[in-house]
Structures are given as C-alpha cells and as structure tokens.
Amino acid sequence: MATVRLGQSVDYKTGPSLGGWLKGGSVTAFVGKLIEVTDGRGLVHPCKPSHVRPAREETKPDRGAQQAAARAATRAMMDAEHQRQAEAEGYTFGEPAQVIAADVKPSLLGITARAAIRPQPKAPKPTRSEAYKKWVRMQDCAITGRPANEAHHYTSETISRGVSEKVSDYYCVPLTSEAHAEWHRRGACEGVFAKDSRQRLATKVAMLEGALRSLVGFLEQTKEGGEDE
C-alpha cells in the first residue's frame, strides 16, 4: 500500500464490488482509518487505505515502439562495428542508404567492396575415350620398353584432377601390368622407379614422352583413317 498525502491526486475505489479504479480523485482528509477522496464533481468518498493509490498515467507504453527502437539501436551499433572492421580491411563507403530492405544484412549496408564476388563456373569434366585407351594399351611401356597392356592415368604437379576423379583419358601412359602395379604400390608419385633426383627426373620425362608419343600416334592414325574414307 503506497503512502498518500493531503491534496495528492489519487486513483480510488468506492467499494470492492463497484468495478475498477476510478481516476481524478484528490485526498481531502484522513478520518480514523479511512481516507476521504473528493472526485471531480466535488463528491466525497470515504475509502479504505487499500482502495487508494497515487494517480497513474492513463496510457501504457507502446511495446511495439519500444522493441522497434531497440532493434534500430542494435542495428546502428552493428553498422558502426562493421564499418570499423571494413575500413581496417580497406573497403570504401558511399552515401548511407535511405531505405533499408527487411532482408538486407546490416553488415552490407553502405559498403562497396573493391572487387565484386562473382560465382565461378564449374570446371569441365575430364574427357573420356575408350578408343584412345585401347590404343594406349597396344603401345610400348614408357618405363620398361616392353609391350604394354594397361593405360595409366598420369598426374603430376601440373596435371591435377578432382577428388576421386581421374584425369582426362588423353593423359594416359602405356605401362605393363607389373610397372603399373609397382607405381601404385609405392604411392603413385613421380619418383617411384628411381632413387636419386636425376633418375626421378628421367622417370618423369619418360612418362610424359610415353603419353605424348601415344597421343601423337593416335591422332595420326585417326587422320589417316579419315583420309582413306
């Protein structure tokens, strides 16, 4: 129960069964355990102390407006922080946006990056040719010089492939089954058939020469076959 004084504006109740709080009253006297409250018409109402309270505002605060103001303040703080970070990274800024769409992130407002981020096209899939692999299997082994029977997809630091994906069939190298198995058994690196750097380089050159020789021979055969027709 709040303390009231003479002349103070109060809200009051005239009885427990007469509805809610009445406004516009004023304390005019204290009589025994009762408080006399005079209303705007000059009528005096003896009220219990529990039925008298200091006058309150008639309107309640707009919760929606308070929440919107809080969101705006938070957004302004985030914009300022992102602007400081962007300036530290070398970004430039234009005029502040006048209209902010609901789906625009605060970190992107007013910031113009020096280089636009554009989607990159997917890399083309490696070419496949069963006819060429068949041709490679009929050539001499690039390592041993004996007749080959397998087409090895050769990779190096300049000839890469995707994850779990072989390079183009036109990078195939003719190898015997033994040489092919030895290559993969030792880790499929360029120096598996050599112990020093010069021998490893010679192996690399032999593999590239074998791949090039097979490709040139296949193209010449294809050209001659087309001319005969």
Summary of the structure (lengths in Angstrom):
residues: 229
radius of gyration: 44.9
end to end distance: 111.8
largest distance: 129.9
contacts: 518
relative contact order: 0.08
helix: 37%
strand: 17%
